[in-house]
Amino acid sequence: MSSNNAAVVEIAQTAGKFSSSIVLQADNKYIDVKSILGLFTTLVSHKDYELHIHGTDAEEAKASMTEVFAKHGLQIVVITD
C-alpha cells in the first residue's frame, strides 16, 4: 500500500507543475490528477486508465505524466487534442 501512496503523491505533484488540465478516466469516473484524494480513491481499484491532457503545456505534461505513471507500473493511454 505504501508504494501506491508514493505513486499518488508523485503523480499529483507532477501534475501540479503544469497549467494544463490533466484528468484521469477510470471506467466512468473522471478525476482531476492534481487531487490527491481523488487519486487515492481511484488508483487502488482500477487497472486501465485514460489520461486526458488539454492546455498550453500539454505536450510537456504528456511526457512527464507518462513517465511518472510508468515508473509506478501503472498503464495509461494519454489522450490530447
SULPE-V149631 format. One record per residue. N is the residue number from 1. SS is DSSP state (H for helix, E for strand, L for the rest). OMEGA is omega in whole degrees, 0 to 359 (none if undefined). Layout:
N;SS;OMEGA, N;SS;OMEGA
//
This chain:
1;L;182, 2;H;178, 3;H;177, 4;H;177, 5;H;179, 6;H;179, 7;H;181, 8;H;182, 9;H;182, 10;H;178, 11;H;181, 12;H;180, 13;H;179, 14;H;180, 15;H;182, 16;L;179, 17;L;186, 18;L;177, 19;L;181, 20;L;171, 21;E;179, 22;E;186, 23;E;179, 24;E;175, 25;E;176, 26;E;188, 27;L;181, 28;L;178, 29;E;176, 30;E;185, 31;E;173, 32;E;185, 33;L;178, 34;L;180, 35;L;181, 36;H;180, 37;H;178, 38;H;179, 39;H;181, 40;H;184, 41;H;186, 42;H;187, 43;H;183, 44;L;193, 45;L;183, 46;L;180, 47;L;183, 48;E;184, 49;E;167, 50;E;179, 51;E;181, 52;E;183, 53;E;181, 54;E;176, 55;L;187, 56;L;181, 57;L;185, 58;H;182, 59;H;177, 60;H;180, 61;H;180, 62;H;181, 63;H;182, 64;H;182, 65;H;177, 66;H;181, 67;H;184, 68;H;176, 69;H;180, 70;H;180, 71;H;182, 72;L;175, 73;L;181, 74;L;181, 75;E;176, 76;E;169, 77;E;182, 78;E;180, 79;E;177, 80;E;178, 81;L;none
//
